[in-house]
Amino acid sequence: MRVAFTKMEGCGNDYVFVDAVAAPFPVERGGELATIWSDRHFGIGADGLIVLSRDGGEGALRMLMWNADGSRGAMCGNGLRCLARFAEANGHVNARAFVILTDAGPRDVELLADGLVRTDMGEVRCRPPQVIDVDGARLEVVPGDAGNPHAVTFVADVDAAPVERVGAALQRHPAFPDGVNVEFVELVAADRIRQRTFERGSGETLACGTGAAVAVAASRQAGNIRGHEAHVDLRGGTLTVVGDGASLAIVGPARTVFRGEIELPG
Protein backbone atom coordinates (compact mmCIF):
# COMPACT_ATOMS: atom_id res chain seq x y z
CA MET A 1 0.00 0.00 0.00
CA ARG A 2 1.34 3.41 -1.01
CA VAL A 3 0.33 6.52 0.92
CA ALA A 4 0.14 10.00 -0.64
CA PHE A 5 1.61 12.69 1.59
CA THR A 6 2.41 16.40 1.59
CA LYS A 7 5.40 17.90 3.39
CA MET A 8 4.53 21.36 4.78
CA GLU A 9 6.18 23.87 7.08
CA GLY A 10 5.21 26.89 9.15
CA CYS A 11 8.26 28.98 10.10
CA GLY A 12 10.39 25.85 9.69
CA ASN A 13 8.20 23.69 11.96
CA ASP A 14 7.65 20.90 9.43
CA TYR A 15 5.25 17.96 9.32
CA VAL A 16 4.16 15.13 7.07
CA PHE A 17 0.47 15.55 6.21
CA VAL A 18 -1.83 12.73 5.14
CA ASP A 19 -5.41 13.09 3.91
CA ALA A 20 -7.48 10.37 5.59
CA VAL A 21 -10.68 11.96 4.27
CA ALA A 22 -9.74 11.22 0.66
CA ALA A 23 -8.24 7.75 1.19
CA PRO A 24 -8.12 5.12 3.95
CA PHE A 25 -5.28 5.45 6.44
CA PRO A 26 -4.36 3.15 9.37
CA VAL A 27 -4.73 5.72 12.16
CA GLU A 28 -3.89 3.03 14.74
CA ARG A 29 -0.36 3.01 13.29
CA GLY A 30 0.05 6.78 13.53
CA GLY A 31 2.72 6.72 16.25
CA GLU A 32 4.78 4.06 14.50
CA LEU A 33 4.59 5.82 11.14
CA ALA A 34 5.40 9.21 12.68
CA THR A 35 8.66 7.79 14.02
CA ILE A 36 9.62 6.18 10.71
CA TRP A 37 8.62 9.03 8.42
CA SER A 38 9.99 11.83 10.63
CA ASP A 39 13.52 10.42 10.46
CA ARG A 40 15.61 12.97 8.55
CA HIS A 41 18.05 10.36 7.22
CA PHE A 42 15.94 7.29 6.48
CA GLY A 43 12.44 8.78 6.22
CA ILE A 44 10.72 11.84 4.78
CA GLY A 45 12.09 14.10 7.53
CA ALA A 46 9.80 16.10 9.79
CA ASP A 47 8.93 17.18 13.32
CA GLY A 48 6.01 14.75 13.25
CA LEU A 49 2.95 13.44 11.43
CA ILE A 50 -0.44 15.15 11.06
CA VAL A 51 -3.48 13.35 9.65
CA LEU A 52 -6.59 15.12 8.38
CA SER A 53 -9.79 13.22 9.13
CA ARG A 54 -13.48 13.88 9.67
CA ASP A 55 -15.21 13.57 13.00
CA GLY A 56 -17.59 10.64 12.71
CA GLY A 57 -16.83 10.26 9.02
CA GLU A 58 -19.04 13.13 7.78
CA GLY A 59 -18.62 15.75 10.49
CA ALA A 60 -16.14 18.55 11.05
CA LEU A 61 -12.52 18.28 9.99
CA ARG A 62 -10.19 16.92 12.66
CA MET A 63 -6.46 17.11 13.26
CA LEU A 64 -4.67 14.02 14.53
CA MET A 65 -0.99 14.54 15.32
CA TRP A 66 2.01 12.58 16.51
CA ASN A 67 5.43 13.90 17.47
CA ALA A 68 8.64 12.64 15.88
CA ASP A 69 9.12 10.08 18.67
CA GLY A 70 5.65 8.62 18.06
CA SER A 71 3.97 10.21 21.09
CA ARG A 72 0.53 11.70 20.52
CA GLY A 73 0.20 15.49 20.57
CA ALA A 74 -3.01 17.32 21.43
CA MET A 75 -2.30 20.60 19.67
CA CYS A 76 0.21 22.28 17.36
CA GLY A 77 -0.21 25.88 16.25
CA ASN A 78 2.10 25.73 13.22
CA GLY A 79 0.74 22.33 12.23
CA LEU A 80 -2.82 23.61 12.50
CA ARG A 81 -2.07 26.55 10.18
CA CYS A 82 -0.57 24.17 7.63
CA LEU A 83 -3.49 21.77 8.00
CA ALA A 84 -5.91 24.59 7.16
CA ARG A 85 -4.07 25.18 3.86
CA PHE A 86 -3.88 21.41 3.29
CA ALA A 87 -7.65 21.10 3.70
CA GLU A 88 -8.20 23.93 1.23
CA ALA A 89 -5.77 22.52 -1.33
CA ASN A 90 -7.42 19.10 -1.14
CA GLY A 91 -10.90 20.52 -1.73
CA HIS A 92 -12.39 19.83 1.69
CA VAL A 93 -13.41 23.42 2.45
CA ASN A 94 -14.78 26.26 0.34
CA ALA A 95 -14.73 29.02 2.96
CA ARG A 96 -11.93 31.25 4.14
CA ALA A 97 -12.83 30.70 7.79
CA PHE A 98 -13.77 27.33 9.31
CA VAL A 99 -13.27 25.10 12.34
CA ILE A 100 -10.85 22.22 12.83
CA LEU A 101 -11.26 19.89 15.78
CA THR A 102 -8.16 19.04 17.81
CA ASP A 103 -7.58 16.91 20.89
CA ALA A 104 -7.39 20.22 22.79
CA GLY A 105 -10.80 21.32 21.49
CA PRO A 106 -12.20 23.07 18.40
CA ARG A 107 -10.04 25.79 16.86
CA ASP A 108 -11.13 28.54 14.45
CA VAL A 109 -8.84 29.01 11.45
CA GLU A 110 -8.84 31.68 8.75
CA LEU A 111 -7.01 31.70 5.43
CA LEU A 112 -5.48 35.14 4.83
CA ALA A 113 -3.66 36.78 1.93
CA ASP A 114 0.01 36.21 1.03
CA GLY A 115 0.02 32.62 2.29
CA LEU A 116 -0.71 33.60 5.89
CA VAL A 117 -3.11 31.74 8.15
CA ARG A 118 -4.67 32.88 11.43
CA THR A 119 -5.40 30.19 14.01
CA ASP A 120 -7.25 30.48 17.29
CA MET A 121 -5.18 29.17 20.20
CA GLY A 122 -8.10 28.97 22.62
CA GLU A 123 -7.50 29.98 26.21
CA VAL A 124 -3.78 30.40 26.92
CA ARG A 125 -2.99 30.20 30.62
CA CYS A 126 0.16 30.97 32.62
CA ARG A 127 0.74 30.27 36.29
CA PRO A 128 3.01 32.28 38.61
CA PRO A 129 6.77 31.73 38.18
CA GLN A 130 8.35 28.91 40.14
CA VAL A 131 11.97 28.03 40.84
CA ILE A 132 13.04 24.44 40.23
CA ASP A 133 16.31 22.53 40.37
CA VAL A 134 17.60 21.40 36.98
CA ASP A 135 20.94 19.59 36.67
CA GLY A 136 22.16 21.09 39.93
CA ALA A 137 21.20 24.65 38.99
CA ARG A 138 18.25 26.83 39.98
CA LEU A 139 15.94 27.78 37.13
CA GLU A 140 12.89 30.06 37.19
CA VAL A 141 10.13 28.95 34.85
CA VAL A 142 6.61 30.12 34.10
CA PRO A 143 4.35 27.07 33.61
CA GLY A 144 1.79 27.58 30.87
CA ASP A 145 -0.83 25.80 28.81
CA ALA A 146 -2.14 26.27 25.27
CA GLY A 147 -3.78 22.89 24.88
CA ASN A 148 -0.39 21.35 25.65
CA PRO A 149 2.05 21.99 28.55
CA HIS A 150 4.77 24.65 28.41
CA ALA A 151 7.48 26.11 30.62
CA VAL A 152 8.87 29.56 29.78
CA THR A 153 12.25 30.73 31.03
CA PHE A 154 13.60 34.21 30.31
CA VAL A 155 17.21 34.54 29.15
CA ALA A 156 19.52 37.44 28.29
CA ASP A 157 20.68 35.92 24.98
CA VAL A 158 18.54 33.26 23.36
CA ASP A 159 21.37 32.24 21.00
CA ALA A 160 23.50 31.22 23.99
CA ALA A 161 20.68 29.43 25.85
CA PRO A 162 21.30 25.76 26.79
CA VAL A 163 18.24 24.61 24.86
CA GLU A 164 19.16 20.95 24.35
CA ARG A 165 20.56 20.34 27.83
CA VAL A 166 17.89 22.08 29.87
CA GLY A 167 15.07 21.14 27.52
CA ALA A 168 15.95 17.45 27.72
CA ALA A 169 16.41 17.60 31.51
CA LEU A 170 12.95 19.10 32.01
CA GLN A 171 11.36 16.15 30.19
CA ARG A 172 12.45 14.03 33.18
CA HIS A 173 11.62 16.58 35.89
CA PRO A 174 8.97 15.64 38.49
CA ALA A 175 7.33 19.06 38.02
CA PHE A 176 6.36 17.94 34.50
CA PRO A 177 5.43 14.24 34.72
CA ASP A 178 4.00 14.21 31.17
CA GLY A 179 6.91 16.13 29.64
CA VAL A 180 6.81 19.76 28.61
CA ASN A 181 7.57 22.15 25.76
CA VAL A 182 10.28 24.52 26.97
CA GLU A 183 10.50 28.10 25.69
CA PHE A 184 13.70 30.13 26.06
CA VAL A 185 12.65 33.76 25.64
CA GLU A 186 14.69 36.93 25.15
CA LEU A 187 12.86 40.25 25.55
CA VAL A 188 13.54 42.65 22.67
CA ALA A 189 10.88 45.38 22.86
CA ALA A 190 7.41 46.03 24.24
CA ASP A 191 5.94 44.23 21.22
CA ARG A 192 8.69 41.74 20.31
CA ILE A 193 10.49 38.71 21.76
CA ARG A 194 12.96 36.13 20.47
CA GLN A 195 12.28 32.48 21.21
CA ARG A 196 13.76 29.01 20.92
CA THR A 197 11.78 25.92 21.86
CA PHE A 198 12.59 22.38 22.93
CA GLU A 199 9.44 20.42 22.08
CA ARG A 200 8.56 17.29 23.98
CA GLY A 201 8.74 14.35 21.61
CA SER A 202 10.73 16.22 18.96
CA GLY A 203 13.65 18.13 20.54
CA GLU A 204 14.50 21.64 19.41
CA THR A 205 12.36 22.79 16.50
CA LEU A 206 12.69 25.89 14.34
CA ALA A 207 9.36 27.22 15.61
CA CYS A 208 6.52 26.44 18.01
CA GLY A 209 3.14 28.15 17.59
CA THR A 210 1.58 27.22 20.91
CA GLY A 211 4.92 28.08 22.52
CA ALA A 212 4.85 31.54 20.93
CA ALA A 213 1.39 32.16 22.39
CA VAL A 214 2.45 31.02 25.86
CA ALA A 215 5.71 33.00 25.67
CA VAL A 216 3.80 36.19 24.85
CA ALA A 217 1.31 35.49 27.65
CA ALA A 218 4.16 34.93 30.12
CA SER A 219 5.92 38.09 28.93
CA ARG A 220 2.72 40.08 29.30
CA GLN A 221 2.17 38.61 32.77
CA ALA A 222 5.65 39.85 33.71
CA GLY A 223 4.81 43.33 32.38
CA ASN A 224 7.26 43.16 29.48
CA ILE A 225 4.80 42.96 26.57
CA ARG A 226 2.10 45.56 25.95
CA GLY A 227 -0.43 46.11 23.20
CA HIS A 228 -2.78 43.93 21.16
CA GLU A 229 -0.12 42.36 18.93
CA ALA A 230 3.30 40.93 19.68
CA HIS A 231 5.89 39.58 17.27
CA VAL A 232 7.83 36.42 18.07
CA ASP A 233 11.11 35.91 16.20
CA LEU A 234 11.86 32.20 15.90
CA ARG A 235 14.74 30.42 14.24
CA GLY A 236 12.50 29.64 11.25
CA GLY A 237 10.65 32.95 10.91
CA THR A 238 8.31 35.33 12.72
CA LEU A 239 4.84 34.72 14.15
CA THR A 240 2.42 37.40 15.29
CA VAL A 241 0.42 36.72 18.45
CA VAL A 242 -2.87 38.61 18.49
CA GLY A 243 -4.97 39.42 21.56
CA ASP A 244 -4.38 40.82 25.01
CA GLY A 245 -6.66 38.60 27.09
CA ALA A 246 -6.67 34.87 27.77
CA SER A 247 -7.88 34.02 24.26
CA LEU A 248 -5.05 34.42 21.75
CA ALA A 249 -4.49 33.75 18.06
CA ILE A 250 -1.37 33.39 15.96
CA VAL A 251 -0.78 34.60 12.42
CA GLY A 252 1.99 33.21 10.25
CA PRO A 253 2.91 31.44 7.02
CA ALA A 254 2.01 27.92 5.94
CA ARG A 255 3.91 26.56 2.94
CA THR A 256 3.93 23.32 0.96
CA VAL A 257 7.46 21.97 0.51
CA PHE A 258 6.75 18.95 -1.68
CA ARG A 259 4.29 16.11 -2.33
CA GLY A 260 4.97 12.44 -2.84
CA GLU A 261 4.04 8.85 -2.15
CA ILE A 262 5.65 6.46 0.29
CA GLU A 263 5.33 2.72 0.77
CA LEU A 264 3.47 1.76 3.94
CA PRO A 265 5.91 -0.45 5.87
CA GLY A 266 4.75 -4.01 6.50
N, C-alpha and C positions, 0 to 999 in steps of 0.2 A: 504494500500500500504506500503510495506517494502522497505527501501532504503539501499543499500549496501554502506558502508563507510570505509575509512582507516584513522586511526589516525597517524599523522606523526609529527616529530619535527626536528627543526634545531637549535642547541644550546639552546634547551629548549623552543624555540618559537613554540608552538604547535597549529595545526589546524586540523579540520575535513575536509577530502577531499572526494568529490563525483565525480564520472565519469558520466557526462551527455552526453558523446559521446557514451558510451556503452548502456545506458538505459535512458529513459525519466526522467526528473527532473523538478519540478515546480520552475523555476528560479525566477518567480515573488514573490515567498515566501521566497527568500533567506535571507532577513533581519530578518524575523520572526523566521525562522529555526535556523539561527546563534545564536540568543538570547537563544533559548530553548536548543539547543545542546551544546552550549559553557558552560552552567552552570556546575560547578564542583561538585555540590551536587545532582542535579536532572537530569542532562543531561550526555553527553559523557565527557565533560570537555575539554575546548580548549580556545585559544585566538581569535578564530573566525572560519569562514567557508570559504573554497575555493572550487570552482566548476570548473572542467575541461570541456570545451566545444569546439566546432569548429566554426570558423567565417563563417557564412553563411551556416552552415551545413556540407560542404565538404572542407572548406578552412583550414587556419592555426589554430593551437591549440590556445585557449584563456583561460586566467585566469580571473575568476570572484570571487571577495572576499568581505566578510562582516566581520566587527569587532564583538567582543563579544556583544556589545550593539545593534547590528543590523544595524549600519551605514555602508554605502558602502565605501570600501577602493579602491584607484586607483592602489596601488602598495605595495608589501611586498617582501623584498629581501629574507628572510628566507623561506617564503611561496613559492616563485618562485622556489628556489632550490629544495624544497620538491616536488613541482608539476612536475618538470622535471623528477625526479625519479619515480613519480607516473605514468606519461605518458609512461615511458619506461616499468615499471612493468606491465602495462595494455595493452601493445602491440600496442600503438599508434605511436611509432617512432622506427626506426631501425638504426638511426645514433647517433653518440656520441655528435654531435653538431647540434642544431636546434634553431628555433625561437618560442617564445611564445608571443602572443599578450596580452597586459595589457591595462587598462584604461589610463595608463601613456605613452603608445606607445609600439612598439615591443621591445622585449628584447632577446638578444642572450644568450643561455645557453649551457653549455658543461658538460657532464658527465665525471668525472675524476676517477682515481683509489682510492681505500681505502674508498669508500663511499662518497667522496668529490664531490661537484658540483661547477662550476664557473658560475656566472650570471653577465651579463652586467647590470650596474645601469643607463646607459644613461648619460646624462649631469648632474652632481651634482654641484649645485651653492650655494655659500654663499655670503651674503651681509655683509657690515661693521657692527661691533658690535654696539648695541644700549642699552641704559640704560632705564629700565622701572620700574614702581612701582608695586610691587606684595605684597599684604597683609601688606602694610605699610612699606615695605623694598625696597631698591634699588637693582636691579638685572641687571647685564650685560649679554646680550644674543647675540648670533650670529644667525640671521635668515638664514635658508637654505632650499633647495628644492632638492629632489631626486625622483620626481614624486609625492611626498606628502610633506606637510609642516613640517619643523623642527625648533627647537630653541635649540642651544647648549650653555650651561653655564659651565665654568671651575671651578672646586672645588679642594680644597687641599686634601680631603679624600672622595672618592666616597661612602665609606661605611657609612659615617656619613651624607651624603647629604639628605636634606628633600624632597625626591623624591615624595612621595604621596601628601604632602601639597602643594608644589610649582607646581608640575605637574598638579594637579587638578585645582589650582588657574589660571594657564595660559590657561586652556580650556575656561575660562570665560573672558579673558582679551581682551579689544578692539583692541589690536595690532594683535590678531589672531582670527578674527571673525568666521572662520571655524574650530577652534580648531587647535591643534598643537601637534606633537610628541616632547617631551622634553628630551634632552640628558644631563646628568650630567657626565662630563668628567674629569678624573684625568690624568695628564701627568706623564708618567713613564720613557720613554726614547725617543730618537730621532726616534725610529721606533715602539713605543708601547704606547698605552693608555689603561686606564680602563674606563668602561662606564656602566651606568645604564640608563634605558629609561622608561619614562611614556608615553605610547602610547594612543593617542586619541581613544576613543571608547573601550579601553581594560584595562586601568590602567597600573601599572608597569608589564612589561613582563621580562622574563629571557634573552631575546636578541631582537635586532632590527637590521636587515640587512641594510635597507636604512639609519637608524640612525647611524650605524657604518661608512657608506660611508660619510655622512655629517659631522660626528664628526672628521674624518680624514681630510676632506677638510678644516674644520674650524681650526683644529690644524696646518695644513700646512699653511693656510693663516696667522696665528699668528706667524709663524716661528718656531714652536715647533716640527714639523714632517718633516723629510727629507728622501729622497730616494724613490725608486719605489714601495716598499711594506711597509705596516704598519700593525701591529697586534693589534687587539682590543679584550681585555679581558672582557667578559660579564659574568653575573652571571651563564649562562648556558653553557659557553664554549668560544672558541676563534675563531674569524673570521679574515681572512686576506684580507685587502683592497689593490687592485693592481691598479697602475697607478699614474702618478704625474701631469696630466693635469685635464681638466674638466670632461673627460670621465673616469669613474672608474668602477671596477668590484669587486665583493666579492667572496671569496672562503671559503667554509666551509662544514660541514657535513649535510646530510639529511637522516633521519632514520625513518623507519616504526616502530610504537609502537605496534599497533594491528589493526585487521580488524574485522568488524562485520556488523550486520544489525540492523536497528532501525525502529520502526513503525512511519510512517508519521502521525503527529497529525492531527485530523479532524478539 
